[in-house]
Amino acid sequence: MASSSKVSIQKSYKYDVFLSFRGEDTRKNFVDHLYAALEIQGIHTFKDDERLEKGKKINDELLKSIEESKFYIVVFSKNYASSTWCLDELVKIMECQKVIEQIAYPVFYDVDPSEVRKQLGRVGEAFSIHNNEGKVEKWREALREASNLAGWDLRNTADGHEAKVINKIVKKISLELRFNNLEVDRKLIGMESRVKDIVSLMEMGIEDVRLIGIKGIGGGGKTTLVRAVFDKICFSFEGKSFVENVREVSKSSMFGLRSLQEQVLFNVLNNRSYTIGSVHEGKSLIQKMLCSKKVLLILDDVDHLDQLEALAGGLDWFKPGSRIIITTRDEQVLVAHGVTCIRDVNMLSQDEAMCLLSRYAFGRDIPIQSYKELSLKVVHYAAGLPLTIRVLGSFLCGQNELEWEDAIERLKTIPLKETLEKLELSYTGLEDDYKEIFLDVACLLKGWKKDKAIRALESCGFRARNGLRVLEQKSLITISPNMELGMHDHIEEMGRNIARRSDPNEPIRHSRLWIRGEIEDVFAKDLVTEATRAIAIQINSSGDNERPCYEILTNGFGNMKNLRFLHVDSDTRDWPVNIGVGQNLPNALRFLSWRRFPHCSLPKTFQANNLVSLQISSSIIIQLWEDGERKVLKNLKFLDFSYSHLRTLDCGLLPNLEKLNLANCCHLVEFHAPIGSLTRLVCLDLSECILLKSLSFIKQLESLQVLDLSYLYMMEFPDILPMHSNHSLLKLNFSSNDIKELPSSTGNLQKLVSLDLNWCKNLKSLPQSICSLQHLKDLDLESCAIEELPEDIGHLESLEWLNLRLTLVKHLPNSICMLKRLKTLLLSRCYVFEKLPEDLGLLESLEELSVTYCKIRDVPSSICKLKHLREFDLRCCDQLKKLPEKVGSLKCLQVLDVQGTSISHLPQSISFLKALKIFGFKSEDQSIYT
């Protein structure tokens, strides 16, 4: 893929279109209609009587608006040339088109192009009134130039039908804007030509299944490129999925490939979940479910043929017209899979690299003049690698010239090919505690959820939130949309080299251990080490010919006097009897996470005075200490015994506990919480603790904010609610219980933000007091037996998400239209629901409305006022025959599903919604519009 030698910098414009016209000729007819059509299409348009602020100097304001517009539409009419104002606008427009490469389109409304060009006829008459010799020639030249541009002659286009001409103009501008706005990050350089090359390679008009490979080194921009391509063309497909980090996810566990297969199905089939039992089953299911869909599938960072065979095994898996794009560092993987269309992702040219560096270092497209030579040196050493440029730019941002020179001098001592060492400059500039956080992420925490990583880091004494923010700002880590910590492979390797390089062959001297062989070596020598501060080990019990984990860990951790962090992730269920593993934990431990811990209690020798976080999930632990021992864990804040065999817990030994997770502790029968204990507890999860008899202790937990009591199958609501209204509870999950009613004291939870009651199948009504919860944002009533909502439900002024799926509700109270902040209303499979409220349009924030399988006969016309509605699901509303005529006013509507309805035609206005995807009609059926 050729790299452009000239940087294409996409300027950001305030307006998409500037309209130039003579008001007395066209303001109230053609221009008014054109302006409305552009705005309906989402094209931001400047029209002087719409945009100018009172009190401004209109001439200066107009000139500024011209400069801030991408396109110009100049409407020439019989009196256009009589206005000095219009002529001055035209001169400025033509100047901008020449210098800034903005584009002007003439529209000849009631005049001939030759009349404008030569100032003849009615145009000549209008122009003849001017006697300002200083400007006349400029005006003449501007008229000549503009009349020679490609545009529209109203009399000779579409037989003079104004509406059709306007449609042509709007379509042209829309296509130009789509081409210019690739929807990529403003700090991405050189994308336009690269995206265009890949899109042309895909030959979208050909109805075949095509595999396209993009190869290149890590950090070279492969992911960025395919993401930009995906964002540009994904709307053209029936299903789409962007699968990131294929290599890493597939190898992270024995279920990695299956989870990727499930992701593909989930994405392509519109969020329909599948649980796959084996990779082989996943292959069959993908082929079966996707062969009838035109799919865009991105497989990012593939490094093994097995991954391709599991996710895109053959061309017959997909419907003709599908496109599969694969990125990899290994071309052989593509060749082995039969991919013949392969492109390299080239490094940035010098101009592109300079622009990218400038945006990160200076916040502009070119370097500050005094830094120009220094910037050239940095670009030279970066060798066009986008990752390196971004990291160096972030590091040098805000540094003075001497600091730049010092950094460049240090670069000179590093060989050009040693990218890892170049990246280390950003590490060197960190504060000491942030360096430690960086090394922990690189060696131990990559791929962890952000909140779990923060808990581990804070347990070890770090300011984790600030630290992760700084690392993200300096481009050393990323945080994904699902809040996972990420790090580029080069940076990860750099961090791991830093942790090992002082004594690469002496792991006993390393501060962090994560490589199984090195951990075995340290344990085998059974030597006292004060260097090791953190260990993370993942051990599987099946089929890897490795020594069993209990042999590796038998010598234990007793000699590691300064070990603060221990994470053992094991799937071993059957530990040998009387095994010594974990019996001599070091007292310095602050964070202990051991899935499937092999003992019934913590070891007697473990003092645990420094322990802040203890996570022993899916283990055989029965009690905290054995033989009646009562050691107080005075610093413990986080305790997780979920899915364990825990039978009893004495919370009197946990005076400073903040978070307690006992989910699925099905054997728990004794929970001792003496009065005055757990005063700092913020989060408590007792879901599925079905043998726990009493929950009355919850009433005394004054700091509690999050409470999960789901799947306890309780017949009555427990006595846990306060009699006063200043309780701290924010989230309450009481789903899958057998209660018939909620107590009126629920209204005392005045700070409550989320209430989950789904699958309380016997719950038939809600107390009126619930309407006093002024901070409630999420209310989940799915699969309850509720027949009607409280009349005052509209008083829940903060409510944003309301789930009534599978309830017995027939109507909604009129007050529901008072919910000005409601964004999501779910009524799917409410089989007796008959009517949407007439004032539905008052729900001004509504973004998603689902009424599938309901008995509604019509949709109120007020729905057309919902300017933020994105998804409207009407599937299988078989009594519904039509939609409101003005449904085209829903400018934000992206998904409309009318499958299984009785709708035979869609309103004409819906044609204005160009981004709308309609399900339930064939796209080639031209009769869908009335």
Buried (B, 14 or more C-beta within 10 A) or exposed (E): BEBBEEBEBBEEBBBBBBBBBBBEBBBEEBBBBBBEBBBBBBBBBBBBEEBBEEEEEEEEBBBEBBBBBBBBBBBBBBBBBBBEBBBBBBBBBBBBBEEEEBBBBBBBBBBBBEBBBBBBBBBEBBBEEBEEEEBBEBBBEBBBBBBEBEBBBBEEBBEEEBEEBBBEBBEBBBEBBEEBEBEBEEBBBBBBBBBBBBBEBBEEEEEEBBBBBBBBBBBBBBBBBBBBBBBBBBBEBBBBBBBBBBBBBBEEBEEBBBBBBBBBBBBBBEEEEBEBEEBEBBBEBBBEBBEEBBBBBBBBBBBBBEBBBBBBBEBEBBBEBBBBBBBBBBBEBBEEBEBEBBBBBBBBBEBBBBBBBBBBBBEEBBBEEEBEEBBBBBBBBBBBBBBBBBBBBBBBEEBEEEEBEEBBEBBEEBEEEEBBBBBBBBBEBBEEBBBBBBBBBBBBBBBBBBEBBBBBBBBBEBBBEEBBBBBBEBBBBEBEEEEBBBBBBBBBBBBBBBBBEEEEEBBBBBBBBBBBEBBBBBBEEEEEBEBBBBBBBBBBBEEEEBEEBBBBBBBBBBBBBBBBBBBBBBBBEEBEEEBBBBBBBBBBBBBBBBBBBBBBBBBEEBBBBBBBBBBBBBBBBBBBBEEEEEBBBEBBBBBBBBBBBBBEBBBBBBBBBBBBBBBBBEBBEBBEBEEEBBEBBBBBBBBBBBEBEEBEBBBBBEEBBBBBBBBBEBEEBBEBBBEEEEBBBBBBBBBBBBBBBBBEBBBBBBBBBBBBBBBBBEBBBBBBBBBBBEBBBBBBBBBBBBEBBBEBBBBBBBBBBBBBBBBBBBBBBEBBBBBBBBBBBBBBBBEEBEBBBEBBBBBBBBBBBBBBBBBBEEBBBBBBBBBBBBBBBBBBBEEBEBBBBBBBBBBBBBBBBBBBBEBEEBBEBBEBBEEBBBBBBEEEEEEBEE
